[in-house]
Amino acid sequence: MAKILMINPIVRQEDDPKHIPYGISLLAAIAIEKGHQVCIYDENAWRKGMDVIEQVCQADDWDVIGIGGLTTTYGSIKRIVKICKKVAPNAYVIGGGGFITSMPLDIMSWLPEIDLGVIGEGFVTWPEVLEKIDNKDFDFSQTLGVCYRDQSGNPILTNVRPNIHDLDTLPYPAWDLLPLDIYFKNSSILYSEAAYSAKRRIDINGSFGCGFICKFCWSLGTTGDMVVTEDENGKKDVQFTYGRNIRFHSPRYIVNMVKTLVKKYNIDFVTLIDENLMTMDHASGRKWLKELCELWIAEGLQPTSRRDGVSDQENKGGVFWSGTSHASLANKETLDMMYKAGCSHLVYGIESYDPTILKNLGKGVNQKHNIEAPRICMESGIIPIPNIIIGFPQETFQSIRTNIEWLKKLGIHSKPHFATPYPGSEWYYSYKESILEQYNGNLEAFIQDLGDASKITAV
């Protein structure tokens, strides 16, 4: 079987490593299930630099070196793959995840070191590709969901791989291959009392996709919204539509996973990194979160402070958790139940309080939703964490003042983000010409700047 090295690039140099590479560790587990030998080198956690990466690439005769991440990791990935190909020229370098799914032809053109890109969801494509490589079969022309190179080295896209339907068929991530001690050291996050007090926090994914179509957001094929189109010259490229095929694990799968994490690693806090928990609950007819909370309590995961009705400062066991929400889906009954089960805080994509801005975002929310949702959340005992974005198209000084006024009225402290046209979003395609003008036609320079939070790359 194949010897595989998987590398997690640096997410943001200025940030401590707080979130495990869930996707990479899940794909590692899938490869292990198929009998392959897998090693993960987590540069985002270790931060040892390029010299150590060079040593890792030379540490064994790797058949495959896999690397992936969001578009913001492009700069780190570029540096790493150049070293990989230089010191391990016989290894087949595979890229995956958001950075290559959102713009595969561009990435493959900029990075000739990448032999193959896995485009979209890789749960089926990844093991299929590994099997072909293990059999010395490098013809990927009939493999769905990849971007391969023809004999001249040109990138060629194949048709989209359909997403899997039953997420419960997936294994648990290969946590043992990660430097969890580093992530546990950075467990504390200043969102709530429970989150700040966390000593062994870990991320899990309960669902994939989101039912909304925010113009600044991208889902990168996880919701079935990606197609491969062909222009008049026969050139194929990815295109993102408004299809929304959301999927979620069963509550039993999630609870069993958390129980496993408690048993193996004594975790005390779980961050559900789903795009939008409330979307999944809404799609299930408000049954999914209810069942999850009931099972969380029945299986002994409820924090003792919530069980006994005392302050979280007096908690003596159990697992707190957090997730994401949508202002239009705030429901008091559901939130009360979530609080009882141990929900600490919910991140809300408020974005703006200005009616004109909200109307043009495609979020399906209005000012009233954004005012009421944090209030309902706080009444239930859950801390709302509102994300605010400025620099939208149609943004004015008055719309920014509107945000400030409402944040003051609601008693909310929030550090705003800048609106950014990430590849794969509707905005990226709408404002691509403007981006090219700002960067003198150098699209790669724009992509590299996305990894620097100090640079404003707004529309």
MOFENQUI-V188472 format. One record per backbone hydrogen bond with DSSP energy under -1.0 kcal/mol. NH is the residue of the N-H (numbers start at 1). CO is the residue of the C=O. If there is no record, write none. Layout:
nh=<NH & NH>
co=<CO & CO>
//
This chain:
nh=<4 & 5 & 6 & 7 & 8 & 15 & 22 & 25 & 26 & 27 & 28 & 29 & 30 & 31 & 32 & 33 & 34 & 35 & 36 & 37 & 39 & 41 & 43 & 43 & 44 & 46 & 47 & 53 & 54 & 55 & 56 & 57 & 58 & 59 & 62 & 63 & 64 & 65 & 66 & 67 & 69 & 73 & 74 & 77 & 78 & 79 & 80 & 81 & 82 & 83 & 84 & 85 & 86 & 87 & 88 & 91 & 92 & 94 & 95 & 96 & 99 & 101 & 102 & 107 & 108 & 109 & 110 & 111 & 114 & 115 & 116 & 117 & 118 & 119 & 126 & 128 & 129 & 130 & 131 & 132 & 133 & 134 & 135 & 136 & 137 & 143 & 145 & 147 & 148 & 150 & 153 & 156 & 158 & 169 & 170 & 174 & 175 & 177 & 178 & 180 & 182 & 183 & 184 & 185 & 187 & 189 & 191 & 196 & 197 & 202 & 204 & 208 & 215 & 217 & 222 & 224 & 227 & 229 & 231 & 234 & 237 & 239 & 241 & 245 & 247 & 249 & 254 & 255 & 256 & 257 & 258 & 259 & 260 & 261 & 262 & 263 & 264 & 265 & 266 & 268 & 269 & 270 & 271 & 272 & 273 & 280 & 281 & 282 & 283 & 284 & 285 & 286 & 291 & 292 & 293 & 294 & 295 & 296 & 297 & 298 & 299 & 300 & 301 & 304 & 307 & 308 & 310 & 314 & 315 & 319 & 320 & 321 & 322 & 323 & 325 & 329 & 330 & 335 & 336 & 337 & 338 & 339 & 340 & 341 & 342 & 343 & 344 & 346 & 347 & 348 & 350 & 351 & 352 & 358 & 359 & 361 & 370 & 371 & 372 & 373 & 376 & 377 & 378 & 379 & 380 & 381 & 382 & 383 & 385 & 387 & 389 & 390 & 395 & 400 & 401 & 402 & 403 & 404 & 405 & 406 & 407 & 408 & 409 & 410 & 412 & 417 & 419 & 422 & 425 & 427 & 429 & 430 & 431 & 435 & 436 & 437 & 438 & 439 & 440 & 441 & 442 & 443 & 446 & 447 & 448 & 449 & 450 & 451 & 452 & 455>
co=<37 & 64 & 39 & 66 & 41 & 12 & 20 & 21 & 22 & 23 & 24 & 25 & 26 & 27 & 28 & 29 & 30 & 32 & 31 & 2 & 4 & 6 & 8 & 41 & 8 & 42 & 43 & 49 & 50 & 51 & 52 & 53 & 54 & 56 & 60 & 3 & 3 & 92 & 5 & 94 & 96 & 70 & 71 & 73 & 74 & 75 & 76 & 77 & 78 & 79 & 80 & 81 & 82 & 83 & 84 & 88 & 63 & 65 & 116 & 67 & 69 & 97 & 98 & 103 & 104 & 105 & 106 & 107 & 111 & 93 & 93 & 147 & 95 & 145 & 122 & 124 & 125 & 126 & 127 & 128 & 129 & 130 & 131 & 133 & 132 & 140 & 159 & 117 & 156 & 154 & 150 & 148 & 146 & 166 & 167 & 25 & 173 & 174 & 175 & 178 & 179 & 179 & 180 & 181 & 184 & 195 & 189 & 192 & 193 & 269 & 271 & 247 & 361 & 214 & 219 & 221 & 239 & 237 & 235 & 231 & 229 & 227 & 225 & 223 & 208 & 206 & 250 & 251 & 252 & 253 & 254 & 255 & 256 & 257 & 258 & 259 & 260 & 261 & 262 & 200 & 200 & 320 & 202 & 322 & 204 & 276 & 277 & 278 & 279 & 280 & 282 & 281 & 287 & 288 & 289 & 290 & 291 & 292 & 293 & 294 & 295 & 297 & 296 & 317 & 303 & 304 & 305 & 311 & 312 & 301 & 268 & 342 & 270 & 345 & 347 & 326 & 327 & 331 & 332 & 333 & 334 & 335 & 336 & 337 & 339 & 338 & 321 & 383 & 323 & 385 & 348 & 387 & 350 & 354 & 355 & 358 & 366 & 367 & 368 & 369 & 372 & 373 & 374 & 375 & 376 & 378 & 377 & 344 & 346 & 348 & 351 & 417 & 392 & 396 & 397 & 398 & 399 & 400 & 401 & 402 & 403 & 404 & 405 & 406 & 407 & 388 & 390 & 420 & 422 & 215 & 425 & 426 & 427 & 431 & 432 & 433 & 434 & 435 & 437 & 436 & 439 & 441 & 442 & 443 & 444 & 445 & 446 & 448 & 449 & 452>
//
